Amino acid sequence: MTVSEWLDKAKRLLDICNYEISIRNGKKALTVNQSDTLHELQDEIGYRHGIAPVSYNEASDILIEMIGMVKAG
């Protein structure tokens, strides 16, 4: 996956998280597909992660941190 592909995928997932946060406070866990995408993104850059379900709030924080790392190189 190229950097631009990774960033596009991460930004799409972050948009979903922000939407869920805006309408439901973001406390609900990600769907299975969304969790798979988050784990794929984490694995791609060697970001540490667990197997426990994460909420949209937690995913948003993780994605913001990872996007910053990828943009920084």
CHARMM internal coordinates of N, CA and C (Angstrom, degrees):
IC EDIT
DIST 1 N 1 CA 1.4556
DIST 1 CA 1 C 1.5261
ANGL 1 N 1 CA 1 C 107.38
DIST 1 C 2 N 1.3212
ANGL 1 CA 1 C 2 N 116.13
DIHE 1 N 1 CA 1 C 2 N 131.01
DIST 2 N 2 CA 1.4614
ANGL 1 C 2 N 2 CA 120.25
DIHE 1 CA 1 C 2 N 2 CA 178.18
DIST 2 CA 2 C 1.5233
ANGL 2 N 2 CA 2 C 109.94
DIHE 1 C 2 N 2 CA 2 C -76.95
DIST 2 C 3 N 1.3175
ANGL 2 CA 2 C 3 N 116.32
DIHE 2 N 2 CA 2 C 3 N 165.78
DIST 3 N 3 CA 1.4558
ANGL 2 C 3 N 3 CA 121.09
DIHE 2 CA 2 C 3 N 3 CA 178.79
DIST 3 CA 3 C 1.5247
ANGL 3 N 3 CA 3 C 110.37
DIHE 2 C 3 N 3 CA 3 C -59.88
DIST 3 C 4 N 1.3178
ANGL 3 CA 3 C 4 N 117.21
DIHE 3 N 3 CA 3 C 4 N -43.58
DIST 4 N 4 CA 1.4680
ANGL 3 C 4 N 4 CA 119.27
DIHE 3 CA 3 C 4 N 4 CA -178.83
DIST 4 CA 4 C 1.5311
ANGL 4 N 4 CA 4 C 111.20
DIHE 3 C 4 N 4 CA 4 C -66.43
DIST 4 C 5 N 1.3330
ANGL 4 CA 4 C 5 N 117.41
DIHE 4 N 4 CA 4 C 5 N -37.59
DIST 5 N 5 CA 1.4704
ANGL 4 C 5 N 5 CA 119.98
DIHE 4 CA 4 C 5 N 5 CA 176.34
DIST 5 CA 5 C 1.5280
ANGL 5 N 5 CA 5 C 110.47
DIHE 4 C 5 N 5 CA 5 C -64.69
DIST 5 C 6 N 1.3399
ANGL 5 CA 5 C 6 N 115.60
DIHE 5 N 5 CA 5 C 6 N -43.00
DIST 6 N 6 CA 1.4613
ANGL 5 C 6 N 6 CA 119.96
DIHE 5 CA 5 C 6 N 6 CA 179.33
DIST 6 CA 6 C 1.5309
ANGL 6 N 6 CA 6 C 109.87
DIHE 5 C 6 N 6 CA 6 C -61.10
DIST 6 C 7 N 1.3364
ANGL 6 CA 6 C 7 N 116.68
DIHE 6 N 6 CA 6 C 7 N -47.71
DIST 7 N 7 CA 1.4656
ANGL 6 C 7 N 7 CA 120.53
DIHE 6 CA 6 C 7 N 7 CA -179.23
DIST 7 CA 7 C 1.5241
ANGL 7 N 7 CA 7 C 111.54
DIHE 6 C 7 N 7 CA 7 C -62.59
DIST 7 C 8 N 1.3236
ANGL 7 CA 7 C 8 N 118.06
DIHE 7 N 7 CA 7 C 8 N -41.40
DIST 8 N 8 CA 1.4722
ANGL 7 C 8 N 8 CA 121.30
DIHE 7 CA 7 C 8 N 8 CA 178.12
DIST 8 CA 8 C 1.5264
ANGL 8 N 8 CA 8 C 110.76
DIHE 7 C 8 N 8 CA 8 C -59.73
DIST 8 C 9 N 1.3345
ANGL 8 CA 8 C 9 N 116.40
DIHE 8 N 8 CA 8 C 9 N -46.97
DIST 9 N 9 CA 1.4587
ANGL 8 C 9 N 9 CA 121.08
DIHE 8 CA 8 C 9 N 9 CA -178.83
DIST 9 CA 9 C 1.5334
ANGL 9 N 9 CA 9 C 110.31
DIHE 8 C 9 N 9 CA 9 C -64.84
DIST 9 C 10 N 1.3225
ANGL 9 CA 9 C 10 N 116.67
DIHE 9 N 9 CA 9 C 10 N -42.46
DIST 10 N 10 CA 1.4691
ANGL 9 C 10 N 10 CA 120.92
DIHE 9 CA 9 C 10 N 10 CA 179.88
DIST 10 CA 10 C 1.5280
ANGL 10 N 10 CA 10 C 110.89
DIHE 9 C 10 N 10 CA 10 C -65.28
DIST 10 C 11 N 1.3111
ANGL 10 CA 10 C 11 N 117.50
DIHE 10 N 10 CA 10 C 11 N -41.87
DIST 11 N 11 CA 1.4677
ANGL 10 C 11 N 11 CA 120.99
DIHE 10 CA 10 C 11 N 11 CA -179.77
DIST 11 CA 11 C 1.5274
ANGL 11 N 11 CA 11 C 111.63
DIHE 10 C 11 N 11 CA 11 C -66.96
DIST 11 C 12 N 1.3350
ANGL 11 CA 11 C 12 N 117.23
DIHE 11 N 11 CA 11 C 12 N -36.49
DIST 12 N 12 CA 1.4660
ANGL 11 C 12 N 12 CA 119.90
DIHE 11 CA 11 C 12 N 12 CA 176.59
DIST 12 CA 12 C 1.5270
ANGL 12 N 12 CA 12 C 110.39
DIHE 11 C 12 N 12 CA 12 C -63.95
DIST 12 C 13 N 1.3305
ANGL 12 CA 12 C 13 N 117.00
DIHE 12 N 12 CA 12 C 13 N -43.87
DIST 13 N 13 CA 1.4541
ANGL 12 C 13 N 13 CA 120.13
DIHE 12 CA 12 C 13 N 13 CA 178.58
DIST 13 CA 13 C 1.5233
ANGL 13 N 13 CA 13 C 111.00
DIHE 12 C 13 N 13 CA 13 C -66.94
DIST 13 C 14 N 1.3189
ANGL 13 CA 13 C 14 N 117.38
DIHE 13 N 13 CA 13 C 14 N -38.10
DIST 14 N 14 CA 1.4653
ANGL 13 C 14 N 14 CA 120.77
DIHE 13 CA 13 C 14 N 14 CA 177.15
DIST 14 CA 14 C 1.5302
ANGL 14 N 14 CA 14 C 110.57
DIHE 13 C 14 N 14 CA 14 C -63.69
DIST 14 C 15 N 1.3226
ANGL 14 CA 14 C 15 N 117.76
DIHE 14 N 14 CA 14 C 15 N -39.20
DIST 15 N 15 CA 1.4714
ANGL 14 C 15 N 15 CA 121.07
DIHE 14 CA 14 C 15 N 15 CA 176.48
DIST 15 CA 15 C 1.5309
ANGL 15 N 15 CA 15 C 111.07
DIHE 14 C 15 N 15 CA 15 C -60.21
DIST 15 C 16 N 1.3304
ANGL 15 CA 15 C 16 N 116.40
DIHE 15 N 15 CA 15 C 16 N -41.60
DIST 16 N 16 CA 1.4677
ANGL 15 C 16 N 16 CA 120.62
DIHE 15 CA 15 C 16 N 16 CA 177.62
DIST 16 CA 16 C 1.5288
ANGL 16 N 16 CA 16 C 109.88
DIHE 15 C 16 N 16 CA 16 C -63.12
DIST 16 C 17 N 1.3282
ANGL 16 CA 16 C 17 N 116.30
DIHE 16 N 16 CA 16 C 17 N -44.89
DIST 17 N 17 CA 1.4677
ANGL 16 C 17 N 17 CA 120.54
DIHE 16 CA 16 C 17 N 17 CA 179.08
DIST 17 CA 17 C 1.5249
ANGL 17 N 17 CA 17 C 110.75
DIHE 16 C 17 N 17 CA 17 C -59.95
DIST 17 C 18 N 1.3247
ANGL 17 CA 17 C 18 N 116.49
DIHE 17 N 17 CA 17 C 18 N -46.75
DIST 18 N 18 CA 1.4688
ANGL 17 C 18 N 18 CA 120.12
DIHE 17 CA 17 C 18 N 18 CA -179.48
DIST 18 CA 18 C 1.5228
ANGL 18 N 18 CA 18 C 111.53
DIHE 17 C 18 N 18 CA 18 C -62.42
DIST 18 C 19 N 1.3265
ANGL 18 CA 18 C 19 N 117.21
DIHE 18 N 18 CA 18 C 19 N -37.37
DIST 19 N 19 CA 1.4602
ANGL 18 C 19 N 19 CA 120.78
DIHE 18 CA 18 C 19 N 19 CA 176.78
DIST 19 CA 19 C 1.5258
ANGL 19 N 19 CA 19 C 110.04
DIHE 18 C 19 N 19 CA 19 C -63.56
DIST 19 C 20 N 1.3238
ANGL 19 CA 19 C 20 N 117.27
DIHE 19 N 19 CA 19 C 20 N -48.60
DIST 20 N 20 CA 1.4662
ANGL 19 C 20 N 20 CA 121.22
DIHE 19 CA 19 C 20 N 20 CA 179.59
DIST 20 CA 20 C 1.5260
ANGL 20 N 20 CA 20 C 111.36
DIHE 19 C 20 N 20 CA 20 C -61.86
DIST 20 C 21 N 1.3198
ANGL 20 CA 20 C 21 N 117.13
DIHE 20 N 20 CA 20 C 21 N -37.38
DIST 21 N 21 CA 1.4595
ANGL 20 C 21 N 21 CA 121.09
DIHE 20 CA 20 C 21 N 21 CA 177.48
DIST 21 CA 21 C 1.5233
ANGL 21 N 21 CA 21 C 109.68
DIHE 20 C 21 N 21 CA 21 C -64.40
DIST 21 C 22 N 1.3297
ANGL 21 CA 21 C 22 N 116.74
DIHE 21 N 21 CA 21 C 22 N -40.59
DIST 22 N 22 CA 1.4621
ANGL 21 C 22 N 22 CA 120.32
DIHE 21 CA 21 C 22 N 22 CA -176.69
DIST 22 CA 22 C 1.5243
ANGL 22 N 22 CA 22 C 112.95
DIHE 21 C 22 N 22 CA 22 C -69.63
DIST 22 C 23 N 1.3368
ANGL 22 CA 22 C 23 N 117.38
DIHE 22 N 22 CA 22 C 23 N -31.01
DIST 23 N 23 CA 1.4680
ANGL 22 C 23 N 23 CA 118.31
DIHE 22 CA 22 C 23 N 23 CA -176.73
DIST 23 CA 23 C 1.5220
ANGL 23 N 23 CA 23 C 114.08
DIHE 22 C 23 N 23 CA 23 C -103.14
DIST 23 C 24 N 1.3348
ANGL 23 CA 23 C 24 N 117.06
DIHE 23 N 23 CA 23 C 24 N -22.24
DIST 24 N 24 CA 1.4747
ANGL 23 C 24 N 24 CA 119.34
DIHE 23 CA 23 C 24 N 24 CA -175.39
DIST 24 CA 24 C 1.5179
ANGL 24 N 24 CA 24 C 113.57
DIHE 23 C 24 N 24 CA 24 C -135.03
DIST 24 C 25 N 1.2970
ANGL 24 CA 24 C 25 N 119.50
DIHE 24 N 24 CA 24 C 25 N 18.78
DIST 25 N 25 CA 1.4628
ANGL 24 C 25 N 25 CA 124.01
DIHE 24 CA 24 C 25 N 25 CA -179.51
DIST 25 CA 25 C 1.5193
ANGL 25 N 25 CA 25 C 114.50
DIHE 24 C 25 N 25 CA 25 C 68.09
DIST 25 C 26 N 1.3082
ANGL 25 CA 25 C 26 N 119.56
DIHE 25 N 25 CA 25 C 26 N -2.43
DIST 26 N 26 CA 1.4498
ANGL 25 C 26 N 26 CA 122.63
DIHE 25 CA 25 C 26 N 26 CA 174.30
DIST 26 CA 26 C 1.5150
ANGL 26 N 26 CA 26 C 116.58
DIHE 25 C 26 N 26 CA 26 C 70.82
DIST 26 C 27 N 1.3157
ANGL 26 CA 26 C 27 N 117.79
DIHE 26 N 26 CA 26 C 27 N 15.54
DIST 27 N 27 CA 1.4676
ANGL 26 C 27 N 27 CA 120.10
DIHE 26 CA 26 C 27 N 27 CA -177.90
DIST 27 CA 27 C 1.5252
ANGL 27 N 27 CA 27 C 113.19
DIHE 26 C 27 N 27 CA 27 C -85.01
DIST 27 C 28 N 1.3242
ANGL 27 CA 27 C 28 N 116.80
DIHE 27 N 27 CA 27 C 28 N -16.63
DIST 28 N 28 CA 1.4611
ANGL 27 C 28 N 28 CA 121.77
DIHE 27 CA 27 C 28 N 28 CA 179.26
DIST 28 CA 28 C 1.5304
ANGL 28 N 28 CA 28 C 109.65
DIHE 27 C 28 N 28 CA 28 C -71.32
DIST 28 C 29 N 1.3333
ANGL 28 CA 28 C 29 N 116.72
DIHE 28 N 28 CA 28 C 29 N 147.51
DIST 29 N 29 CA 1.4668
ANGL 28 C 29 N 29 CA 121.20
DIHE 28 CA 28 C 29 N 29 CA 178.90
DIST 29 CA 29 C 1.5294
ANGL 29 N 29 CA 29 C 110.90
DIHE 28 C 29 N 29 CA 29 C -73.31
DIST 29 C 30 N 1.3157
ANGL 29 CA 29 C 30 N 115.86
DIHE 29 N 29 CA 29 C 30 N 151.79
DIST 30 N 30 CA 1.4518
ANGL 29 C 30 N 30 CA 121.58
DIHE 29 CA 29 C 30 N 30 CA 175.62
DIST 30 CA 30 C 1.5286
ANGL 30 N 30 CA 30 C 109.77
DIHE 29 C 30 N 30 CA 30 C -61.34
DIST 30 C 31 N 1.3260
ANGL 30 CA 30 C 31 N 115.87
DIHE 30 N 30 CA 30 C 31 N 155.61
DIST 31 N 31 CA 1.4619
ANGL 30 C 31 N 31 CA 119.88
DIHE 30 CA 30 C 31 N 31 CA 174.00
DIST 31 CA 31 C 1.5334
ANGL 31 N 31 CA 31 C 108.23
DIHE 30 C 31 N 31 CA 31 C -70.67
DIST 31 C 32 N 1.3115
ANGL 31 CA 31 C 32 N 116.62
DIHE 31 N 31 CA 31 C 32 N 168.60
DIST 32 N 32 CA 1.4624
ANGL 31 C 32 N 32 CA 120.93
DIHE 31 CA 31 C 32 N 32 CA 179.24
DIST 32 CA 32 C 1.5310
ANGL 32 N 32 CA 32 C 110.36
DIHE 31 C 32 N 32 CA 32 C -60.06
DIST 32 C 33 N 1.3190
ANGL 32 CA 32 C 33 N 117.08
DIHE 32 N 32 CA 32 C 33 N -45.36
DIST 33 N 33 CA 1.4727
ANGL 32 C 33 N 33 CA 120.19
DIHE 32 CA 32 C 33 N 33 CA 179.64
DIST 33 CA 33 C 1.5201
ANGL 33 N 33 CA 33 C 111.88
DIHE 32 C 33 N 33 CA 33 C -62.77
DIST 33 C 34 N 1.3264
ANGL 33 CA 33 C 34 N 116.45
DIHE 33 N 33 CA 33 C 34 N -41.39
DIST 34 N 34 CA 1.4586
ANGL 33 C 34 N 34 CA 119.88
DIHE 33 CA 33 C 34 N 34 CA 179.00
DIST 34 CA 34 C 1.5290
ANGL 34 N 34 CA 34 C 110.96
DIHE 33 C 34 N 34 CA 34 C -66.44
DIST 34 C 35 N 1.3315
ANGL 34 CA 34 C 35 N 116.51
DIHE 34 N 34 CA 34 C 35 N -39.55
DIST 35 N 35 CA 1.4730
ANGL 34 C 35 N 35 CA 120.40
DIHE 34 CA 34 C 35 N 35 CA 176.86
DIST 35 CA 35 C 1.5245
ANGL 35 N 35 CA 35 C 110.78
DIHE 34 C 35 N 35 CA 35 C -63.37
DIST 35 C 36 N 1.3319
ANGL 35 CA 35 C 36 N 116.32
DIHE 35 N 35 CA 35 C 36 N -41.43
DIST 36 N 36 CA 1.4618
ANGL 35 C 36 N 36 CA 120.26
DIHE 35 CA 35 C 36 N 36 CA 177.56
DIST 36 CA 36 C 1.5228
ANGL 36 N 36 CA 36 C 111.05
DIHE 35 C 36 N 36 CA 36 C -60.85
DIST 36 C 37 N 1.3223
ANGL 36 CA 36 C 37 N 116.52
DIHE 36 N 36 CA 36 C 37 N -42.27
DIST 37 N 37 CA 1.4637
ANGL 36 C 37 N 37 CA 121.03
DIHE 36 CA 36 C 37 N 37 CA 178.79
DIST 37 CA 37 C 1.5249
ANGL 37 N 37 CA 37 C 110.38
DIHE 36 C 37 N 37 CA 37 C -63.63
DIST 37 C 38 N 1.3343
ANGL 37 CA 37 C 38 N 116.91
DIHE 37 N 37 CA 37 C 38 N -44.74
DIST 38 N 38 CA 1.4614
ANGL 37 C 38 N 38 CA 120.50
DIHE 37 CA 37 C 38 N 38 CA 179.09
DIST 38 CA 38 C 1.5273
ANGL 38 N 38 CA 38 C 110.43
DIHE 37 C 38 N 38 CA 38 C -60.61
DIST 38 C 39 N 1.3259
ANGL 38 CA 38 C 39 N 117.57
DIHE 38 N 38 CA 38 C 39 N -44.66
DIST 39 N 39 CA 1.4640
ANGL 38 C 39 N 39 CA 120.87
DIHE 38 CA 38 C 39 N 39 CA 179.55
DIST 39 CA 39 C 1.5240
ANGL 39 N 39 CA 39 C 111.31
DIHE 38 C 39 N 39 CA 39 C -65.01
DIST 39 C 40 N 1.3152
ANGL 39 CA 39 C 40 N 116.72
DIHE 39 N 39 CA 39 C 40 N -38.46
DIST 40 N 40 CA 1.4671
ANGL 39 C 40 N 40 CA 120.52
DIHE 39 CA 39 C 40 N 40 CA 177.08
DIST 40 CA 40 C 1.5255
ANGL 40 N 40 CA 40 C 110.18
DIHE 39 C 40 N 40 CA 40 C -60.65
DIST 40 C 41 N 1.3260
ANGL 40 CA 40 C 41 N 115.98
DIHE 40 N 40 CA 40 C 41 N -45.66
DIST 41 N 41 CA 1.4643
ANGL 40 C 41 N 41 CA 120.30
DIHE 40 CA 40 C 41 N 41 CA 179.06
DIST 41 CA 41 C 1.5248
ANGL 41 N 41 CA 41 C 111.02
DIHE 40 C 41 N 41 CA 41 C -63.28
DIST 41 C 42 N 1.3254
ANGL 41 CA 41 C 42 N 116.42
DIHE 41 N 41 CA 41 C 42 N -41.51
DIST 42 N 42 CA 1.4636
ANGL 41 C 42 N 42 CA 120.39
DIHE 41 CA 41 C 42 N 42 CA 179.41
DIST 42 CA 42 C 1.5252
ANGL 42 N 42 CA 42 C 110.69
DIHE 41 C 42 N 42 CA 42 C -64.34
DIST 42 C 43 N 1.3229
ANGL 42 CA 42 C 43 N 116.95
DIHE 42 N 42 CA 42 C 43 N -45.44
DIST 43 N 43 CA 1.4663
ANGL 42 C 43 N 43 CA 120.89
DIHE 42 CA 42 C 43 N 43 CA -179.93
DIST 43 CA 43 C 1.5238
ANGL 43 N 43 CA 43 C 111.75
DIHE 42 C 43 N 43 CA 43 C -62.67
DIST 43 C 44 N 1.3177
ANGL 43 CA 43 C 44 N 115.94
DIHE 43 N 43 CA 43 C 44 N -38.38
DIST 44 N 44 CA 1.4630
ANGL 43 C 44 N 44 CA 121.43
DIHE 43 CA 43 C 44 N 44 CA -176.72
DIST 44 CA 44 C 1.5340
ANGL 44 N 44 CA 44 C 111.86
DIHE 43 C 44 N 44 CA 44 C -59.36
DIST 44 C 45 N 1.3309
ANGL 44 CA 44 C 45 N 117.27
DIHE 44 N 44 CA 44 C 45 N -33.75
DIST 45 N 45 CA 1.4730
ANGL 44 C 45 N 45 CA 119.91
DIHE 44 CA 44 C 45 N 45 CA -178.04
DIST 45 CA 45 C 1.5268
ANGL 45 N 45 CA 45 C 112.16
DIHE 44 C 45 N 45 CA 45 C -109.67
DIST 45 C 46 N 1.3184
ANGL 45 CA 45 C 46 N 117.14
DIHE 45 N 45 CA 45 C 46 N 7.78
DIST 46 N 46 CA 1.4600
ANGL 45 C 46 N 46 CA 119.94
DIHE 45 CA 45 C 46 N 46 CA 178.37
DIST 46 CA 46 C 1.5140
ANGL 46 N 46 CA 46 C 114.25
DIHE 45 C 46 N 46 CA 46 C 72.01
DIST 46 C 47 N 1.3178
ANGL 46 CA 46 C 47 N 116.49
DIHE 46 N 46 CA 46 C 47 N 27.83
DIST 47 N 47 CA 1.4655
ANGL 46 C 47 N 47 CA 121.99
DIHE 46 CA 46 C 47 N 47 CA -179.03
DIST 47 CA 47 C 1.5222
ANGL 47 N 47 CA 47 C 108.64
DIHE 46 C 47 N 47 CA 47 C -80.78
DIST 47 C 48 N 1.3213
ANGL 47 CA 47 C 48 N 116.57
DIHE 47 N 47 CA 47 C 48 N 132.32
DIST 48 N 48 CA 1.4639
ANGL 47 C 48 N 48 CA 120.63
DIHE 47 CA 47 C 48 N 48 CA -179.12
DIST 48 CA 48 C 1.5262
ANGL 48 N 48 CA 48 C 110.34
DIHE 47 C 48 N 48 CA 48 C -66.75
DIST 48 C 49 N 1.3142
ANGL 48 CA 48 C 49 N 116.25
DIHE 48 N 48 CA 48 C 49 N 141.39
DIST 49 N 49 CA 1.4596
ANGL 48 C 49 N 49 CA 119.78
DIHE 48 CA 48 C 49 N 49 CA 177.65
DIST 49 CA 49 C 1.5112
ANGL 49 N 49 CA 49 C 110.18
DIHE 48 C 49 N 49 CA 49 C -160.01
DIST 49 C 50 N 1.3071
ANGL 49 CA 49 C 50 N 115.04
DIHE 49 N 49 CA 49 C 50 N 160.53
DIST 50 N 50 CA 1.4603
ANGL 49 C 50 N 50 CA 121.15
DIHE 49 CA 49 C 50 N 50 CA 178.09
DIST 50 CA 50 C 1.5122
ANGL 50 N 50 CA 50 C 110.55
DIHE 49 C 50 N 50 CA 50 C -105.85
DIST 50 C 51 N 1.3241
ANGL 50 CA 50 C 51 N 114.78
DIHE 50 N 50 CA 50 C 51 N -170.02
DIST 51 N 51 CA 1.4574
ANGL 50 C 51 N 51 CA 118.93
DIHE 50 CA 50 C 51 N 51 CA -179.47
DIST 51 CA 51 C 1.5255
ANGL 51 N 51 CA 51 C 112.47
DIHE 50 C 51 N 51 CA 51 C -107.45
DIST 51 C 52 N 1.3242
ANGL 51 CA 51 C 52 N 116.67
DIHE 51 N 51 CA 51 C 52 N -2.59
DIST 52 N 52 CA 1.4646
ANGL 51 C 52 N 52 CA 120.78
DIHE 51 CA 51 C 52 N 52 CA -179.11
DIST 52 CA 52 C 1.5268
ANGL 52 N 52 CA 52 C 110.30
DIHE 51 C 52 N 52 CA 52 C -69.63
DIST 52 C 53 N 1.3394
ANGL 52 CA 52 C 53 N 117.00
DIHE 52 N 52 CA 52 C 53 N 144.89
DIST 53 N 53 CA 1.4677
ANGL 52 C 53 N 53 CA 119.59
DIHE 52 CA 52 C 53 N 53 CA 176.13
DIST 53 CA 53 C 1.5288
ANGL 53 N 53 CA 53 C 110.51
DIHE 52 C 53 N 53 CA 53 C -60.37
DIST 53 C 54 N 1.3135
ANGL 53 CA 53 C 54 N 115.95
DIHE 53 N 53 CA 53 C 54 N 144.14
DIST 54 N 54 CA 1.4602
ANGL 53 C 54 N 54 CA 120.38
DIHE 53 CA 53 C 54 N 54 CA 177.31
DIST 54 CA 54 C 1.5174
ANGL 54 N 54 CA 54 C 109.81
DIHE 53 C 54 N 54 CA 54 C -118.18
DIST 54 C 55 N 1.3180
ANGL 54 CA 54 C 55 N 115.54
DIHE 54 N 54 CA 54 C 55 N 151.82
DIST 55 N 55 CA 1.4560
ANGL 54 C 55 N 55 CA 121.10
DIHE 54 CA 54 C 55 N 55 CA 178.02
DIST 55 CA 55 C 1.5302
ANGL 55 N 55 CA 55 C 109.23
DIHE 54 C 55 N 55 CA 55 C -83.32
DIST 55 C 56 N 1.3149
ANGL 55 CA 55 C 56 N 115.00
DIHE 55 N 55 CA 55 C 56 N 169.10
DIST 56 N 56 CA 1.4609
ANGL 55 C 56 N 56 CA 119.80
DIHE 55 CA 55 C 56 N 56 CA 176.49
DIST 56 CA 56 C 1.5240
ANGL 56 N 56 CA 56 C 110.56
DIHE 55 C 56 N 56 CA 56 C -62.03
DIST 56 C 57 N 1.3335
ANGL 56 CA 56 C 57 N 117.56
DIHE 56 N 56 CA 56 C 57 N -35.80
DIST 57 N 57 CA 1.4673
ANGL 56 C 57 N 57 CA 121.10
DIHE 56 CA 56 C 57 N 57 CA 177.23
DIST 57 CA 57 C 1.5244
ANGL 57 N 57 CA 57 C 110.34
DIHE 56 C 57 N 57 CA 57 C -61.61
DIST 57 C 58 N 1.3256
ANGL 57 CA 57 C 58 N 116.59
DIHE 57 N 57 CA 57 C 58 N -48.42
DIST 58 N 58 CA 1.4638
ANGL 57 C 58 N 58 CA 120.88
DIHE 57 CA 57 C 58 N 58 CA -179.89
DIST 58 CA 58 C 1.5236
ANGL 58 N 58 CA 58 C 111.15
DIHE 57 C 58 N 58 CA 58 C -64.42
DIST 58 C 59 N 1.3257
ANGL 58 CA 58 C 59 N 116.52
DIHE 58 N 58 CA 58 C 59 N -42.88
DIST 59 N 59 CA 1.4615
ANGL 58 C 59 N 59 CA 120.63
DIHE 58 CA 58 C 59 N 59 CA 179.77
DIST 59 CA 59 C 1.5195
ANGL 59 N 59 CA 59 C 111.08
DIHE 58 C 59 N 59 CA 59 C -62.40
DIST 59 C 60 N 1.3162
ANGL 59 CA 59 C 60 N 116.46
DIHE 59 N 59 CA 59 C 60 N -39.42
DIST 60 N 60 CA 1.4573
ANGL 59 C 60 N 60 CA 120.74
DIHE 59 CA 59 C 60 N 60 CA 178.32
DIST 60 CA 60 C 1.5208
ANGL 60 N 60 CA 60 C 110.57
DIHE 59 C 60 N 60 CA 60 C -60.17
DIST 60 C 61 N 1.3223
ANGL 60 CA 60 C 61 N 116.86
DIHE 60 N 60 CA 60 C 61 N -46.65
DIST 61 N 61 CA 1.4688
ANGL 60 C 61 N 61 CA 120.99
DIHE 60 CA 60 C 61 N 61 CA 178.93
DIST 61 CA 61 C 1.5253
ANGL 61 N 61 CA 61 C 111.20
DIHE 60 C 61 N 61 CA 61 C -61.24
DIST 61 C 62 N 1.3423
ANGL 61 CA 61 C 62 N 116.33
DIHE 61 N 61 CA 61 C 62 N -44.23
DIST 62 N 62 CA 1.4637
ANGL 61 C 62 N 62 CA 121.43
DIHE 61 CA 61 C 62 N 62 CA 179.74
DIST 62 CA 62 C 1.5277
ANGL 62 N 62 CA 62 C 110.25
DIHE 61 C 62 N 62 CA 62 C -62.04
DIST 62 C 63 N 1.3387
ANGL 62 CA 62 C 63 N 116.64
DIHE 62 N 62 CA 62 C 63 N -46.53
DIST 63 N 63 CA 1.4659
ANGL 62 C 63 N 63 CA 120.70
DIHE 62 CA 62 C 63 N 63 CA -177.95
DIST 63 CA 63 C 1.5217
ANGL 63 N 63 CA 63 C 111.59
DIHE 62 C 63 N 63 CA 63 C -63.74
DIST 63 C 64 N 1.3184
ANGL 63 CA 63 C 64 N 117.48
DIHE 63 N 63 CA 63 C 64 N -42.03
DIST 64 N 64 CA 1.4717
ANGL 63 C 64 N 64 CA 120.53
DIHE 63 CA 63 C 64 N 64 CA 178.72
DIST 64 CA 64 C 1.5225
ANGL 64 N 64 CA 64 C 110.17
DIHE 63 C 64 N 64 CA 64 C -60.50
DIST 64 C 65 N 1.3381
ANGL 64 CA 64 C 65 N 116.55
DIHE 64 N 64 CA 64 C 65 N -43.26
DIST 65 N 65 CA 1.4644
ANGL 64 C 65 N 65 CA 120.64
DIHE 64 CA 64 C 65 N 65 CA 178.83
DIST 65 CA 65 C 1.5307
ANGL 65 N 65 CA 65 C 110.96
DIHE 64 C 65 N 65 CA 65 C -64.26
DIST 65 C 66 N 1.3367
ANGL 65 CA 65 C 66 N 116.78
DIHE 65 N 65 CA 65 C 66 N -45.19
DIST 66 N 66 CA 1.4574
ANGL 65 C 66 N 66 CA 120.21
DIHE 65 CA 65 C 66 N 66 CA -178.67
DIST 66 CA 66 C 1.5254
ANGL 66 N 66 CA 66 C 112.42
DIHE 65 C 66 N 66 CA 66 C -66.77
DIST 66 C 67 N 1.3233
ANGL 66 CA 66 C 67 N 117.09
DIHE 66 N 66 CA 66 C 67 N -40.30
DIST 67 N 67 CA 1.4721
ANGL 66 C 67 N 67 CA 120.56
DIHE 66 CA 66 C 67 N 67 CA 178.45
DIST 67 CA 67 C 1.5178
ANGL 67 N 67 CA 67 C 109.40
DIHE 66 C 67 N 67 CA 67 C -61.01
DIST 67 C 68 N 1.3186
ANGL 67 CA 67 C 68 N 116.76
DIHE 67 N 67 CA 67 C 68 N -41.99
DIST 68 N 68 CA 1.4729
ANGL 67 C 68 N 68 CA 120.51
DIHE 67 CA 67 C 68 N 68 CA 177.09
DIST 68 CA 68 C 1.5147
ANGL 68 N 68 CA 68 C 111.73
DIHE 67 C 68 N 68 CA 68 C -60.93
DIST 68 C 69 N 1.3373
ANGL 68 CA 68 C 69 N 117.22
DIHE 68 N 68 CA 68 C 69 N -41.20
DIST 69 N 69 CA 1.4687
ANGL 68 C 69 N 69 CA 121.22
DIHE 68 CA 68 C 69 N 69 CA 179.44
DIST 69 CA 69 C 1.5215
ANGL 69 N 69 CA 69 C 110.93
DIHE 68 C 69 N 69 CA 69 C -64.75
DIST 69 C 70 N 1.3328
ANGL 69 CA 69 C 70 N 116.46
DIHE 69 N 69 CA 69 C 70 N -43.66
DIST 70 N 70 CA 1.4667
ANGL 69 C 70 N 70 CA 120.42
DIHE 69 CA 69 C 70 N 70 CA -178.34
DIST 70 CA 70 C 1.5181
ANGL 70 N 70 CA 70 C 110.52
DIHE 69 C 70 N 70 CA 70 C -67.32
DIST 70 C 71 N 1.3132
ANGL 70 CA 70 C 71 N 117.45
DIHE 70 N 70 CA 70 C 71 N -42.40
DIST 71 N 71 CA 1.4723
ANGL 70 C 71 N 71 CA 120.24
DIHE 70 CA 70 C 71 N 71 CA 179.19
DIST 71 CA 71 C 1.5213
ANGL 71 N 71 CA 71 C 111.43
DIHE 70 C 71 N 71 CA 71 C -65.24
DIST 71 C 72 N 1.3372
ANGL 71 CA 71 C 72 N 116.82
DIHE 71 N 71 CA 71 C 72 N -32.58
DIST 72 N 72 CA 1.4638
ANGL 71 C 72 N 72 CA 120.66
DIHE 71 CA 71 C 72 N 72 CA 179.94
DIST 72 CA 72 C 1.5356
ANGL 72 N 72 CA 72 C 111.89
DIHE 71 C 72 N 72 CA 72 C -74.85
DIST 72 C 73 N 1.3324
ANGL 72 CA 72 C 73 N 115.41
DIHE 72 N 72 CA 72 C 73 N -17.43
DIST 73 N 73 CA 1.4618
ANGL 72 C 73 N 73 CA 119.68
DIHE 72 CA 72 C 73 N 73 CA 177.21
DIST 73 CA 73 C 1.4757
ANGL 73 N 73 CA 73 C 110.34
DIHE 72 C 73 N 73 CA 73 C 95.88
END
COOR INIT
IC SEED 1 N 1 CA 1 C
IC BUILD
